[in-house]
Amino acid sequence: MPLLTEEPRATLPDAPAKQRILHTADALFYDEGIRTVGVDRLIAASSVTKATFYKHYGSKDRVIAAYLSNRHERDVAEFATLTAASETPVEALHAIRDAILAEVSAPGFRGCPFLDAAAEFCDPAHFVRTAVREHREWFADALEGLTRALGHPMPGDSADDLVLARDGAMSGGYAGDQVAASTALTRAVDRVIAEAQR
């Protein structure tokens, strides 16, 4: 099963039907859960034939892998865009915080898609859990690079703190109080910045 990759995709675009299946899976898996959405539902909602579905993906597992990979690639691209548009590490951390806060308050928000996926698959050796771990390791490494550039005395620890603060904002923002979750994330980012400036 293919896992997450930061390798560039092939230059040729996917077939429209394949893109449509992935787009449909992205919406249904996030809104309703991966396990609850079957192949027949994906086929019907994508308006493709069974033969077309199996030609492009072959199995539901391959759609799940594509869904997680696509979500990861989107996060990698957004992180790169936000940091490239920022003149300082402080600006970059504020931009990342603001993007998370916007996501938490967006209509249809259901929490972090990676945490949601991990909650559905209890076997730590399952490819879904491996993909989730890879995504989280990428995010922690990316934040560690930012906090190191910021001059934080413990960039690895501060990155871990920020990952967990994001987890809390995503989970708490969905299941509880969005304002409290967002405020807690803001405090965590401000604390990391202040620790670097001492």
C-alpha positions in Angstrom: 0.0 0.0 0.0 1.5 3.4 -1.0 2.3 5.6 2.0 2.7 9.3 2.2 5.3 10.9 0.0 6.6 14.4 -0.7 7.8 13.3 -4.1 6.2 15.3 -6.9 3.3 13.7 -8.6 3.5 12.7 -12.3 3.3 15.6 -14.6 0.3 14.2 -16.4 -3.0 14.9 -14.6 -5.2 12.0 -13.4 -8.2 11.0 -15.5 -11.3 13.0 -14.7 -13.1 10.0 -13.4 -10.2 9.1 -11.1 -10.1 12.7 -9.8 -13.9 12.6 -9.3 -13.6 9.4 -7.2 -10.9 10.9 -5.0 -12.8 14.2 -4.6 -15.9 12.2 -3.6 -14.0 10.0 -1.2 -12.3 13.1 0.4 -15.7 14.6 1.2 -17.4 11.4 2.3 -14.5 10.0 4.3 -14.1 13.3 6.2 -17.8 14.0 6.7 -19.0 10.4 7.5 -15.9 8.4 8.4 -13.8 6.1 6.4 -15.2 2.8 7.6 -18.9 3.8 7.1 -18.5 4.6 3.4 -18.5 1.5 1.2 -17.3 1.0 -2.4 -20.9 1.0 -3.7 -21.5 4.4 -2.1 -18.3 5.8 -3.6 -19.2 4.5 -7.0 -22.7 5.9 -6.9 -21.7 9.3 -5.5 -18.8 9.6 -8.0 -21.2 8.8 -10.9 -18.8 6.2 -12.3 -19.2 2.6 -13.2 -17.9 -0.2 -11.1 -15.4 -1.1 -13.9 -14.1 2.5 -13.9 -13.7 2.5 -10.1 -11.7 -0.8 -10.1 -9.7 0.3 -13.2 -8.4 3.4 -11.3 -8.2 2.1 -7.8 -8.7 -1.6 -7.6 -9.9 -1.5 -4.0 -11.2 0.7 -1.2 -7.8 0.5 0.5 -6.2 2.2 -2.4 -8.8 5.0 -2.3 -8.1 5.4 1.5 -4.4 5.6 0.8 -5.0 8.2 -2.0 -7.3 10.2 0.4 -4.6 10.4 3.1 -1.8 11.1 0.6 -3.9 13.9 -1.0 -4.7 15.5 2.4 -1.0 15.3 3.3 0.1 16.9 0.1 -2.4 19.7 0.6 -1.0 20.4 4.1 2.6 20.3 2.8 1.7 22.8 0.1 -0.1 25.1 2.5 2.7 25.0 5.0 5.2 25.9 2.2 3.0 28.7 0.9 2.5 30.2 4.4 6.2 30.1 5.3 7.3 31.4 1.9 5.0 34.4 2.3 6.4 35.2 5.8 9.4 37.4 6.3 10.3 36.0 9.7 9.8 32.8 11.7 7.4 34.7 14.0 5.3 35.7 11.0 5.3 32.2 9.8 4.1 30.8 13.1 1.4 33.4 13.3 0.3 32.5 9.7 0.2 28.8 10.6 -1.7 29.5 13.7 -4.2 31.7 11.8 -4.7 29.0 9.2 -5.5 26.4 11.9 -7.9 28.8 13.6 -9.6 29.5 10.2 -10.0 25.7 9.7 -11.4 25.2 13.2 -14.1 27.8 12.6 -15.0 26.9 9.0 -18.4 25.5 8.3 -18.4 21.7 8.1 -15.3 21.3 10.3 -15.1 17.8 11.8 -11.7 17.9 13.4 -8.3 16.7 12.1 -8.8 14.2 9.2 -5.6 12.4 10.4 -6.7 12.1 14.0 -10.2 11.0 12.7 -8.6 8.3 10.6 -6.4 7.1 13.4 -9.4 6.7 15.6 -11.1 4.4 13.1 -8.1 2.0 12.8 -6.9 0.5 16.1 -4.1 -1.7 14.7 -0.9 0.4 14.9 0.6 -1.7 12.1 -2.3 -0.8 9.7 -1.3 1.3 6.7 -3.7 4.1 7.8 -1.9 4.4 11.1 1.5 4.4 9.3 0.3 7.2 7.0 -1.0 9.2 10.0 2.4 8.8 11.8 4.3 9.9 8.7 2.1 13.0 8.4 2.6 13.9 12.1 6.3 13.4 11.9 6.5 15.7 8.9 4.5 18.4 10.7 6.7 18.1 13.8 9.8 18.3 11.7 8.5 21.3 9.8 7.7 23.1 13.1 11.0 22.2 14.6 12.7 23.9 11.6 10.7 27.0 12.3 11.3 27.1 16.0 15.0 26.5 15.4 15.1 29.5 13.0 13.3 31.4 15.7 16.2 30.7 18.1 14.2 28.6 20.5 16.6 26.9 23.0 14.6 23.6 22.7 13.2 23.5 19.1 12.3 19.8 19.2 10.3 20.1 22.5 8.7 23.4 21.3 7.6 21.7 18.1 6.1 18.8 20.0 4.2 21.3 22.2 2.8 23.0 19.1 1.8 19.7 17.5 -0.1 18.8 20.6 -1.6 22.3 20.9 -2.9 21.9 17.3 -4.3 18.5 18.2 -6.1 20.1 21.1 -7.5 22.9 19.0 -8.7 20.6 16.3 -10.3 18.1 18.7 -11.6 20.6 21.2 -12.8 22.9 18.4 -14.9 20.1 16.9 -16.1 18.4 20.1 -16.3 21.3 22.4 -15.8 25.1 22.6 -14.2 26.5 19.4 -13.3 29.8 21.2 -11.6 28.1 24.1 -9.7 25.7 21.8 -8.6 28.6 19.5 -7.5 30.7 22.5 -5.5 27.8 23.9 -3.6 27.3 20.6 -2.9 31.1 20.5 -1.4 30.9 24.0 0.8 28.0 23.1 2.2 29.8 20.0 2.7 33.0 22.0 4.5 31.0 24.7 6.9 29.4 22.2 7.7 32.7 20.7 8.3 34.3 24.1 10.6 31.5 25.1 12.7 32.1 22.0 13.0 35.8 22.7 14.2 35.5 26.3 
